[in-house]
Amino acid sequence: MSTPALNPSPRRLHALISGRVHGVGFRAFVLRRAQMLGLTGRVRNLYFPARQVEVIAEGSDEALNQLLAALRRGPAAAEVTRVDVRWEPATGEFVDFDIG
């Protein structure tokens, strides 16, 4: 059985991460991982309606899937209980990856 071909065009991953994700180094963890994978985008804390971390990342399918796997684990001090994911076309609005 063959593996489906990955989309070579850049895509956008929009993820909302829930659990114990504030005050545990989650944003710095995401920043390092995204930069290592060559992704552009941002990570930021959300406070309303719930304390979550939002990640918007653009790049290749392979790199985005690696980032998604890392988001589901989080850093050692975090406890990820849910990751809501939306896949979108890349917009090219980001030039690097940063904490917003």
N, C-alpha and C positions, 0 to 999 in steps of 0.2 A: 504494500500500500504506500503510495507516495504522499509526501507532506505538501499541503497547499503552498503555493508561492506567496511570499510576503509582499505586501504592497511597497514598491520602491519609492513612491512619492511620500513626502513628509505628511504626517498626520498629527492631530492634536488629541491629547489625553486630558480630560477634565475629571479630576477625582476629588471626592470629599471623604476624608478619613475621620472616623469617629472612635471614641474610646478615651483612654488616658493619653492624650496627644499634645496637651499644653504643658509647658514647664518641664519637659523631659528631653529637650534637644531634638525634637522631631524636625523642625524647619532646617536646622543646620545639617542633620542627617540627609534630608532630601536634597538640599543644596549641593553637598559633596557628591552624592550619588549621581545627580543630574549632570553636574559639570563633568564628572568622570565619563559619563556616557555621551557627552557632546550634545546635550539637549539644550533648547532654549525655553524660557518660560518664567514662572514664578511660583513661590510657595508662600502662603500667608495663613495666619490664624483667623478664624471666624468665631464670633461670640454669640451671634443671634441668628437663628432661633436656638442653636445649640453650640457648644464648644467643639469645633471641628478644625481640621486643617484642610485648606483648599490647595490643590496642586493643578496648575495648568502647564503642560509640557508639550513641546513640539519636536518632532524628529522622526527617525525611522521606526518602523514597526518593531524591529528587534530591540532597539534601545528603549522604546516606550514599554515594551513587555517586561524588560529587565527592571525598569523603574517600578512598574506596577507590582512586580513580585516583592521588591524591597518595601514598597508602601504597605503591603499586607503584613510584613513582619515588623517594620519600624525599628528604631534603636532599642537597645536592651532595656531602658527604663520605661518604655512605652507599653501600652496594652491596646492593640488595635482590635476593635470589636466589629467594625464594619468599614467597607470601602465601596462607595457608590461611584461607578465609572460611566462616563459618557465619551464616546469616540466621535470626533468631529474632523472636518477638513482643516488643515493647517492654514493660518492666516498670514504668517510671517511677521507678525507685529513685534516679536521679541528679537533682540540681538544677542542676548546672553541669558543666563539663568540667575535669578536673584531672589532675595527675600523681600516680599512686598508688605 
